[in-house]
Amino acid sequence: MPKMKTRRSAAKRFKLTGTGRIRRNKANHRHMLIRRSKSAKRKMRNAGLVSSAEEKRVRKMLGI
């Protein structure tokens, strides 16, 4: 059986945490920020975690 290839697009977007969860960046932080509140912009700065429903799919894309 050949090795599973990593999807490079996924590898650039997701990282593993120390506990094995998958970290992701939050969306909507590129442009049109003038209409968003300061608190919303601040929350988007921090990384989020991939939901448990999506985690299996992301792990498969990463070849984990």
Backbone as XML, in Angstrom:
<?xml version="1.0"?>
<chain id="A" units="angstrom">
  <residue number="1" name="MET">
    <atom name="N" x="0.841" y="-1.189" z="0.000"/>
    <atom name="CA" x="0.000" y="0.000" z="0.000"/>
    <atom name="C" x="0.888" y="1.255" z="0.000"/>
  </residue>
  <residue number="2" name="PRO">
    <atom name="N" x="0.676" y="2.178" z="-0.942"/>
    <atom name="CA" x="1.511" y="3.379" z="-0.969"/>
    <atom name="C" x="1.162" y="4.328" z="0.180"/>
  </residue>
  <residue number="3" name="LYS">
    <atom name="N" x="2.088" y="5.240" z="0.441"/>
    <atom name="CA" x="1.852" y="6.239" z="1.481"/>
    <atom name="C" x="0.703" y="7.136" z="1.066"/>
  </residue>
  <residue number="4" name="MET">
    <atom name="N" x="-0.003" y="7.676" z="2.072"/>
    <atom name="CA" x="-1.064" y="8.625" z="1.783"/>
    <atom name="C" x="-0.464" y="10.002" z="1.573"/>
  </residue>
  <residue number="5" name="LYS">
    <atom name="N" x="-0.831" y="10.672" z="0.501"/>
    <atom name="CA" x="-0.300" y="12.001" z="0.241"/>
    <atom name="C" x="-1.066" y="13.034" z="1.061"/>
  </residue>
  <residue number="6" name="THR">
    <atom name="N" x="-0.342" y="14.031" z="1.527"/>
    <atom name="CA" x="-0.947" y="15.145" z="2.251"/>
    <atom name="C" x="-1.510" y="16.124" z="1.236"/>
  </residue>
  <residue number="7" name="ARG">
    <atom name="N" x="-2.692" y="16.627" z="1.495"/>
    <atom name="CA" x="-3.224" y="17.700" z="0.647"/>
    <atom name="C" x="-2.537" y="18.978" z="1.083"/>
  </residue>
  <residue number="8" name="ARG">
    <atom name="N" x="-1.749" y="19.550" z="0.193"/>
    <atom name="CA" x="-0.915" y="20.694" z="0.554"/>
    <atom name="C" x="-1.744" y="21.903" z="0.968"/>
  </residue>
  <residue number="9" name="SER">
    <atom name="N" x="-2.917" y="22.066" z="0.372"/>
    <atom name="CA" x="-3.775" y="23.196" z="0.747"/>
    <atom name="C" x="-4.203" y="23.075" z="2.209"/>
  </residue>
  <residue number="10" name="ALA">
    <atom name="N" x="-4.463" y="21.844" z="2.650"/>
    <atom name="CA" x="-4.861" y="21.624" z="4.046"/>
    <atom name="C" x="-3.669" y="21.802" z="4.981"/>
  </residue>
  <residue number="11" name="ALA">
    <atom name="N" x="-2.495" y="21.362" z="4.547"/>
    <atom name="CA" x="-1.297" y="21.461" z="5.381"/>
    <atom name="C" x="-0.952" y="22.917" z="5.681"/>
  </residue>
  <residue number="12" name="LYS">
    <atom name="N" x="-1.273" y="23.819" z="4.751"/>
    <atom name="CA" x="-0.981" y="25.239" z="4.951"/>
    <atom name="C" x="-1.992" y="25.899" z="5.878"/>
  </residue>
  <residue number="13" name="ARG">
    <atom name="N" x="-3.164" y="25.308" z="6.017"/>
    <atom name="CA" x="-4.234" y="25.932" z="6.793"/>
    <atom name="C" x="-4.386" y="25.389" z="8.211"/>
  </residue>
  <residue number="14" name="PHE">
    <atom name="N" x="-3.959" y="24.162" z="8.454"/>
    <atom name="CA" x="-4.190" y="23.517" z="9.745"/>
    <atom name="C" x="-2.885" y="23.095" z="10.396"/>
  </residue>
  <residue number="15" name="LYS">
    <atom name="N" x="-2.855" y="23.169" z="11.738"/>
    <atom name="CA" x="-1.699" y="22.707" z="12.510"/>
    <atom name="C" x="-2.220" y="21.890" z="13.687"/>
  </residue>
  <residue number="16" name="LEU">
    <atom name="N" x="-1.415" y="20.948" z="14.140"/>
    <atom name="CA" x="-1.790" y="20.153" z="15.308"/>
    <atom name="C" x="-1.391" y="20.870" z="16.589"/>
  </residue>
  <residue number="17" name="THR">
    <atom name="N" x="-2.228" y="20.779" z="17.598"/>
    <atom name="CA" x="-1.885" y="21.315" z="18.912"/>
    <atom name="C" x="-1.129" y="20.239" z="19.679"/>
  </residue>
  <residue number="18" name="GLY">
    <atom name="N" x="-0.647" y="20.580" z="20.842"/>
    <atom name="CA" x="0.091" y="19.629" z="21.663"/>
    <atom name="C" x="-0.747" y="18.461" z="22.115"/>
  </residue>
  <residue number="19" name="THR">
    <atom name="N" x="-2.046" y="18.697" z="22.298"/>
    <atom name="CA" x="-2.948" y="17.641" z="22.760"/>
    <atom name="C" x="-3.541" y="16.828" z="21.622"/>
  </residue>
  <residue number="20" name="GLY">
    <atom name="N" x="-3.202" y="17.209" z="20.360"/>
    <atom name="CA" x="-3.674" y="16.424" z="19.219"/>
    <atom name="C" x="-4.909" y="16.971" z="18.530"/>
  </residue>
  <residue number="21" name="ARG">
    <atom name="N" x="-5.431" y="18.102" z="19.028"/>
    <atom name="CA" x="-6.548" y="18.728" z="18.324"/>
    <atom name="C" x="-6.002" y="19.482" z="17.122"/>
  </residue>
  <residue number="22" name="ILE">
    <atom name="N" x="-6.883" y="19.952" z="16.240"/>
    <atom name="CA" x="-6.444" y="20.635" z="15.027"/>
    <atom name="C" x="-6.812" y="22.115" z="15.122"/>
  </residue>
  <residue number="23" name="ARG">
    <atom name="N" x="-5.791" y="22.959" z="14.948"/>
    <atom name="CA" x="-5.967" y="24.398" z="15.052"/>
    <atom name="C" x="-6.212" y="24.983" z="13.671"/>
  </residue>
  <residue number="24" name="ARG">
    <atom name="N" x="-7.033" y="26.019" z="13.623"/>
    <atom name="CA" x="-7.329" y="26.696" z="12.359"/>
    <atom name="C" x="-7.423" y="28.188" z="12.610"/>
  </residue>
  <residue number="25" name="ASN">
    <atom name="N" x="-7.278" y="28.979" z="11.557"/>
    <atom name="CA" x="-7.451" y="30.424" z="11.676"/>
    <atom name="C" x="-8.900" y="30.773" z="11.403"/>
  </residue>
  <residue number="26" name="LYS">
    <atom name="N" x="-9.356" y="31.845" z="12.001"/>
    <atom name="CA" x="-10.745" y="32.263" z="11.823"/>
    <atom name="C" x="-10.912" y="33.015" z="10.507"/>
  </residue>
  <residue number="27" name="ALA">
    <atom name="N" x="-12.099" y="32.946" z="9.963"/>
    <atom name="CA" x="-12.403" y="33.566" z="8.673"/>
    <atom name="C" x="-12.809" y="35.033" z="8.840"/>
  </residue>
  <residue number="28" name="ASN">
    <atom name="N" x="-12.956" y="35.738" z="7.737"/>
    <atom name="CA" x="-13.463" y="37.119" z="7.669"/>
    <atom name="C" x="-12.547" y="38.141" z="8.310"/>
  </residue>
  <residue number="29" name="HIS">
    <atom name="N" x="-11.246" y="37.957" z="8.182"/>
    <atom name="CA" x="-10.319" y="38.928" z="8.775"/>
    <atom name="C" x="-9.385" y="39.498" z="7.720"/>
  </residue>
  <residue number="30" name="ARG">
    <atom name="N" x="-9.840" y="39.581" z="6.465"/>
    <atom name="CA" x="-8.983" y="40.054" z="5.376"/>
    <atom name="C" x="-9.320" y="41.479" z="4.940"/>
  </residue>
  <residue number="31" name="HIS">
    <atom name="N" x="-10.587" y="41.751" z="4.718"/>
    <atom name="CA" x="-10.969" y="43.072" z="4.227"/>
    <atom name="C" x="-12.356" y="43.423" z="4.736"/>
  </residue>
  <residue number="32" name="MET">
    <atom name="N" x="-12.791" y="44.653" z="4.484"/>
    <atom name="CA" x="-14.073" y="45.185" z="4.972"/>
    <atom name="C" x="-14.148" y="45.104" z="6.493"/>
  </residue>
  <residue number="33" name="LEU">
    <atom name="N" x="-13.057" y="45.456" z="7.151"/>
    <atom name="CA" x="-13.006" y="45.378" z="8.614"/>
    <atom name="C" x="-13.546" y="46.639" z="9.277"/>
  </residue>
  <residue number="34" name="ILE">
    <atom name="N" x="-13.779" y="47.684" z="8.479"/>
    <atom name="CA" x="-14.211" y="48.953" z="9.044"/>
    <atom name="C" x="-15.611" y="48.845" z="9.665"/>
  </residue>
  <residue number="35" name="ARG">
    <atom name="N" x="-16.418" y="47.919" z="9.156"/>
    <atom name="CA" x="-17.784" y="47.795" z="9.674"/>
    <atom name="C" x="-17.878" y="46.824" z="10.843"/>
  </residue>
  <residue number="36" name="ARG">
    <atom name="N" x="-16.803" y="46.121" z="11.152"/>
    <atom name="CA" x="-16.844" y="45.149" z="12.251"/>
    <atom name="C" x="-16.453" y="45.811" z="13.565"/>
  </residue>
  <residue number="37" name="SER">
    <atom name="N" x="-17.011" y="45.312" z="14.638"/>
    <atom name="CA" x="-16.697" y="45.873" z="15.952"/>
    <atom name="C" x="-15.281" y="45.488" z="16.355"/>
  </residue>
  <residue number="38" name="LYS">
    <atom name="N" x="-14.732" y="46.237" z="17.293"/>
    <atom name="CA" x="-13.373" y="45.949" z="17.767"/>
    <atom name="C" x="-13.297" y="44.567" z="18.388"/>
  </residue>
  <residue number="39" name="SER">
    <atom name="N" x="-14.335" y="44.198" z="19.133"/>
    <atom name="CA" x="-14.321" y="42.890" z="19.799"/>
    <atom name="C" x="-14.369" y="41.753" z="18.790"/>
  </residue>
  <residue number="40" name="ALA">
    <atom name="N" x="-15.125" y="41.940" z="17.703"/>
    <atom name="CA" x="-15.208" y="40.906" z="16.666"/>
    <atom name="C" x="-13.851" y="40.730" z="15.988"/>
  </residue>
  <residue number="41" name="LYS">
    <atom name="N" x="-13.181" y="41.854" z="15.691"/>
    <atom name="CA" x="-11.865" y="41.792" z="15.052"/>
    <atom name="C" x="-10.843" y="41.138" z="15.981"/>
  </residue>
  <residue number="42" name="ARG">
    <atom name="N" x="-10.949" y="41.429" z="17.256"/>
    <atom name="CA" x="-10.022" y="40.868" z="18.234"/>
    <atom name="C" x="-10.212" y="39.360" z="18.357"/>
  </residue>
  <residue number="43" name="LYS">
    <atom name="N" x="-11.456" y="38.909" z="18.322"/>
    <atom name="CA" x="-11.748" y="37.471" z="18.417"/>
    <atom name="C" x="-11.261" y="36.722" z="17.182"/>
  </residue>
  <residue number="44" name="MET">
    <atom name="N" x="-11.297" y="37.373" z="16.021"/>
    <atom name="CA" x="-10.852" y="36.728" z="14.787"/>
    <atom name="C" x="-9.345" y="36.537" z="14.743"/>
  </residue>
  <residue number="45" name="ARG">
    <atom name="N" x="-8.615" y="37.353" z="15.530"/>
    <atom name="CA" x="-7.152" y="37.257" z="15.573"/>
    <atom name="C" x="-6.694" y="35.921" z="16.146"/>
  </residue>
  <residue number="46" name="ASN">
    <atom name="N" x="-7.431" y="35.426" z="17.140"/>
    <atom name="CA" x="-7.049" y="34.190" z="17.814"/>
    <atom name="C" x="-7.422" y="32.980" z="16.981"/>
  </residue>
  <residue number="47" name="ALA">
    <atom name="N" x="-6.614" y="31.950" z="17.074"/>
    <atom name="CA" x="-6.890" y="30.714" z="16.341"/>
    <atom name="C" x="-8.037" y="29.964" z="17.010"/>
  </residue>
  <residue number="48" name="GLY">
    <atom name="N" x="-8.805" y="29.243" z="16.218"/>
    <atom name="CA" x="-9.870" y="28.403" z="16.734"/>
    <atom name="C" x="-9.505" y="26.942" z="16.553"/>
  </residue>
  <residue number="49" name="LEU">
    <atom name="N" x="-10.389" y="26.063" z="16.983"/>
    <atom name="CA" x="-10.180" y="24.635" z="16.810"/>
    <atom name="C" x="-11.193" y="24.096" z="15.814"/>
  </residue>
  <residue number="50" name="VAL">
    <atom name="N" x="-10.797" y="23.094" z="15.074"/>
    <atom name="CA" x="-11.709" y="22.442" z="14.131"/>
    <atom name="C" x="-12.747" y="21.683" z="14.944"/>
  </residue>
  <residue number="51" name="SER">
    <atom name="N" x="-14.011" y="21.774" z="14.536"/>
    <atom name="CA" x="-15.073" y="21.100" z="15.279"/>
    <atom name="C" x="-14.919" y="19.586" z="15.185"/>
  </residue>
  <residue number="52" name="SER">
    <atom name="N" x="-15.487" y="18.899" z="16.148"/>
    <atom name="CA" x="-15.364" y="17.437" z="16.189"/>
    <atom name="C" x="-16.013" y="16.790" z="14.972"/>
  </residue>
  <residue number="53" name="ALA">
    <atom name="N" x="-17.038" y="17.450" z="14.405"/>
    <atom name="CA" x="-17.715" y="16.916" z="13.229"/>
    <atom name="C" x="-16.793" y="16.929" z="12.001"/>
  </residue>
  <residue number="54" name="GLU">
    <atom name="N" x="-15.913" y="17.924" z="11.910"/>
    <atom name="CA" x="-15.030" y="18.076" z="10.752"/>
    <atom name="C" x="-13.652" y="17.458" z="10.972"/>
  </residue>
  <residue number="55" name="GLU">
    <atom name="N" x="-13.336" y="17.116" z="12.209"/>
    <atom name="CA" x="-11.975" y="16.700" z="12.540"/>
    <atom name="C" x="-11.519" y="15.463" z="11.760"/>
  </residue>
  <residue number="56" name="LYS">
    <atom name="N" x="-12.396" y="14.495" z="11.598"/>
    <atom name="CA" x="-12.043" y="13.264" z="10.896"/>
    <atom name="C" x="-11.666" y="13.564" z="9.440"/>
  </residue>
  <residue number="57" name="ARG">
    <atom name="N" x="-12.424" y="14.431" z="8.799"/>
    <atom name="CA" x="-12.181" y="14.812" z="7.402"/>
    <atom name="C" x="-10.847" y="15.547" z="7.251"/>
  </residue>
  <residue number="58" name="VAL">
    <atom name="N" x="-10.564" y="16.451" z="8.200"/>
    <atom name="CA" x="-9.324" y="17.225" z="8.132"/>
    <atom name="C" x="-8.117" y="16.315" z="8.374"/>
  </residue>
  <residue number="59" name="ARG">
    <atom name="N" x="-8.238" y="15.386" z="9.327"/>
    <atom name="CA" x="-7.149" y="14.448" z="9.591"/>
    <atom name="C" x="-6.821" y="13.627" z="8.357"/>
  </residue>
  <residue number="60" name="LYS">
    <atom name="N" x="-7.851" y="13.234" z="7.618"/>
    <atom name="CA" x="-7.650" y="12.451" z="6.393"/>
    <atom name="C" x="-6.911" y="13.283" z="5.342"/>
  </residue>
  <residue number="61" name="MET">
    <atom name="N" x="-7.262" y="14.579" z="5.256"/>
    <atom name="CA" x="-6.596" y="15.452" z="4.298"/>
    <atom name="C" x="-5.132" y="15.670" z="4.664"/>
  </residue>
  <residue number="62" name="LEU">
    <atom name="N" x="-4.854" y="15.698" z="5.981"/>
    <atom name="CA" x="-3.484" y="15.908" z="6.444"/>
    <atom name="C" x="-2.654" y="14.624" z="6.415"/>
  </residue>
  <residue number="63" name="GLY">
    <atom name="N" x="-3.308" y="13.500" z="6.203"/>
    <atom name="CA" x="-2.599" y="12.224" z="6.166"/>
    <atom name="C" x="-2.185" y="11.729" z="7.538"/>
  </residue>
  <residue number="64" name="ILE">
    <atom name="N" x="-2.958" y="12.131" z="8.546"/>
    <atom name="CA" x="-2.653" y="11.717" z="9.940"/>
    <atom name="C" x="-3.378" y="10.426" z="10.261"/>
  </residue>
</chain>
